[in-house]
Amino acid sequence: MKRISIIGAGKVGKVLGKTFSQHQVFLLQQILNRSIASAQGAVDFIGAAQAITTLDQMQAADVYMLTVSDDQIADVCTQLAGQGLLTPDSIVFHCSGAKASTELAAALELGAAVASVHPVCSFADVDSVVANFSGTVCSVEGDGRALQILIPALECIGARVVQISAETKLLYHAGSVLASNYLVSLLDTALRAYQAAGIPADVAQAMAAPLARQSLENVFSLGAAKALTGPIARGDMRTVEKQQQVVASWDADAGSLYQAFIAPTVALAARKNYSEK
C-alpha cells in the first residue's frame, strides 16, 4: 500500500482518512494539525497514523492529502514543497470544492502529480458520513498520473467518481452550495417566517418538514418543472406581490430573498406549462 499523510485533518480529512484506512487503500502515516490535541483526536477517530504539529516532523510519504481551508492550500503546499519531501513520484491532492488542482503549483513545479478530490456530501455528522459513504459522488480533476491512483482508491471506498474540469470547478461548486448551504439558509428563513406569524417553533418544524421533504423527493423523481406548485405555478402573481411586501416589511433581507426567487420561479413555471401542453 502507498503511504498517505494528511495535513489539516478536520471533518473531511477524518472521514476520508478513516474510510481509506478501513478499506486498506492507503497506509495512514502521519496527521498534521495545528495542535497536538486536534491531531491526536483525528488519529483516534481514524484509528491509525502518528499525530504531529509541524512540517519539520513530517516524514516522506507517497501521497499527501491537504484538507486545510481553501485560502491555505497554496501556502501549505509551498511549505510542503520547501521541506524537500516531494519527488516526481509524489502525489499531492486537496479536497476543496471551489479550488482546482492549480492551487498545488509548488508541488507541480517539483514534478509531483497533483489533483483535487471533492466528496459531494454534508460533513455535519462525521460518524454518519463514514457509515454511509458508499455511493457518495466524488468529483475529481488533475494530472492523469494522480488520477490513476486516486480514482481506484476512491472506488475502493465505495465512491462514485465523476471527472470535472479545473476551468469549471468554481461554477460546479456553486451548484453544491445552492443545493446544500443555501437550501439550509432558505429553510431557516421559512421557519422564522412561520414563527413571526405566531406559529410555535415545534409546530413550524412540523409544518415545514413534510413540505420540504416532499418537494425534494418530487424534484428528483419528477423533475423540477413538474415538482413546482404554489401561486406562481398557478399564475397568481397578485398573491406573490402581496406576500413579497409582507415578507419585506417583516424582514428586509428575507424580502430580498423572496424577491430574488420570483423571476427564476416564473421561468420554471413557464417550463412546467410548456411541458404540460
N, C-alpha and C positions, 0 to 999 in steps of 0.2 A: 504493500500500500504506500501511496505517496504521503509524505508528512505535510500537515497543514498547520499553520499558526494563525490566530485570529487577533486582529488589532481593533479594539473597541467593541467588546462583546456585550452589547445591550440586548434588547429583546430579539432582534433579528439574528445577531451573532449567536446567541444562546440556542435559538431554535435550530438554525442550520447546523451549528456545531453538534448538537445532540443527535439530530437525525443522521448526520454523516457518521457519527460515532456508533450509533445503534445499528446501522446497516453496514458497518465496517467498510465504508467507502474510502475514508481517509484516516490516517493515524493522527489524532489530535496531539500536537506537540506543546505549544505554549499559547497562553492567552494574556494579552497585554491590555490592561485597563489603567485608568489614572490612579486608582487607589488599590492597595492590596486586598482590601475587603471586597471591593467590587470584582476584582479579578478572581479571587478565591470563590466568591459567590457564583460566578459563571462556571468555574471549574466544578464546583459541587453540583450545579444544575446539570451540566453535561455529563459528569462522571468520568472525566479524563482531562489530561493536559496539566501543565505547570503554570501557576499564576506568577506573572511578572508585572512590573510597573514602568520600566524604561526600555527603550530600544537597545541600550547598551547590554541588557541582559538577554536579548534575543539571539537564538541560535539559528543557523541556516535551515530553511525548510524548502520543500519543493513547491508548495502553494501558500500564498498569503491572502487571507480574506480580510478586507478592510470594511468594517461595519461601523465606522465613525460617522459623525454628522456630515451632511453634504459639503459644508464650507470648509471641512478639514481634510477632505480626501486628497487633494493635490498636495497639500503641505505634508501630510503624513507619508504619502508616497515618496516625496522628495527626501524626507528624513530616513525612510527605509532604504532608499537607494544609496544614501550617504553612508550607511553602515557597512557597505561592502558585502551585503548578503545576497544580492541579486546577480544572477548569471543568465546567459541566453536560454538556459533550461528552466528558469523560474517562471511561475505563473502568478500573476497578481490580479485580483479582481475585487470590485467593490459591489455593494448591494443597494446603491441609491436608485430610487425610481426615476428621478429627474435628471441626474447627471449621466453622461455617457462615459465609455471607457477612455475617451480622450483626456479625462482628468488624470490618468495614470501615465502621463507623458514622461515623467522622470524614470519610470521603470522601462518604458518602451525604448528610451534612449540607450539603455544598457543592454538591449537585446531581449529583455524578458517579454513574455507573451501576456497581453492584458485583455480584460473583459469586464463586463458588468452583468450582474445577475439580480433580477428584481422579482421576489415572490409576491404575487398579486393576492394579498390577503391582509386582514387586520390582525395586528400582533398585540391587541389589548390583553389577551389571556394566553400567555406563552404555553402553558400546560395543554390547553385545548388545541392550540395550533400544532404542537408536536404530535398529539394523539390523532389528529385528523389531517395531517399534512398530505397524505396520499391523495392525488388528484389536483393538488394546488398548481395553478398555472405559474410558471416561472419564465419571465421574459429575459432573453439573453442577447447580447451583441458583443462584438470584439474580434480579436485575432482568431484566425482559424485554428492555430496551434492550441490556444487556450480553450476554445470551444470543443475541440476534440477530447479534452479531458473533462471539462465541466459538464457538457451535455450528458454523457453517460453517467456521470456521478449524480446529477440531479434526477435522471431517470431511475437510478437505483434506489433513491429515497421516495419514489412514487410521484415525482413532479411531472406535470405535463409541460414540456418545454416549447416555447414559441420564440422564434428568432425575429428580432426587430432591428431597425437601423439606428445608428447613432444620431443621424440627422433629424429623425422624427421623434426622438425619445422624450423630449420635453412635452410635446403635444400628446403623446401616448400617456405620459404620467398625469397630465391634466385630466384625462378620462378617468383615471383611477381616483384622483382627488374628488372629481364630481360625483362618482359612483359611491364613494365612501365618506370622506371627510365632510364634504358639503351636504351630503344627504343627512348626516348626523346634525349639522347645524340647522338644516331645514326642519327636521323633526323637532328639534329643541324649540324653534320658533313656533311651530304648530302647538306644542304642548303649552308654551307660555301664553299663546292666544286663547286657548281653552280656559286656562286659569284666570286670565284677565277678564274673561266673560263670566267668571263666577263659578267655574267648574272645579271641584277639588282635584288635587294633583293625582290621586289614585284613580279617580273616575276619568280624568283626562287621558291617562295612560290606557285605561280600558277602552276608551273611545278610539284613540289613535292607533293602537296596536293592530287590530284586525284590518283597519283601512290600509295601513302601511304595508302589512304583510301580504294582503290580497292583491294590492296594487303591484307590488314587486313580482309576485307569482304570475300575475297576468301579463306584465311586460315581457317576462322571459318565456312564457308559454304561448302567448297570443301575438306578441309584438307590441311596441309602444303605441302605435296608432290605434289598434283595436282595444288596447287597455285603457285608453283615455275616456274618462267620464266627467261629469260636472258641468258647471254653467257654460264654459267656453265650448265644450263639445256639443252642447245644446244650442249654441248661438246666442245665449242670454248675456250679452255684453253689458246691459244695464246693471244687472246684478254684480258683475265683475267690477264695474266702475264704482258702484256704491261700496263694495267690500274694500276696494283699494283705499278709498277715502277714509273708511272707518279704521282700517289697519294702520294707515299713516298717522291718524290722529292719536292712536294708542301708542305707537312706537315708530318713529321716523325711519329707522333702519329696516324694520320689518315691512314698512310700507314700500320702501325702495325695493326690497327683495320681492314682494308681491308684484310690483310693477314690472320688474325685470323678467318675471316668468310669463307675463301676458303674451308678448309677441311670439316667443317660441311655442307656446301652447296653442296659439291661434294657428300657427303654421302646422303644428301636429294635427290639429282638428281638421285642417284642410286636407291633409293626407288621409285621415280617417274617412272623411266624407267621400273623397275620390275613390278610395278602395272599396267603399260600400255601394258605389253606383253600379 
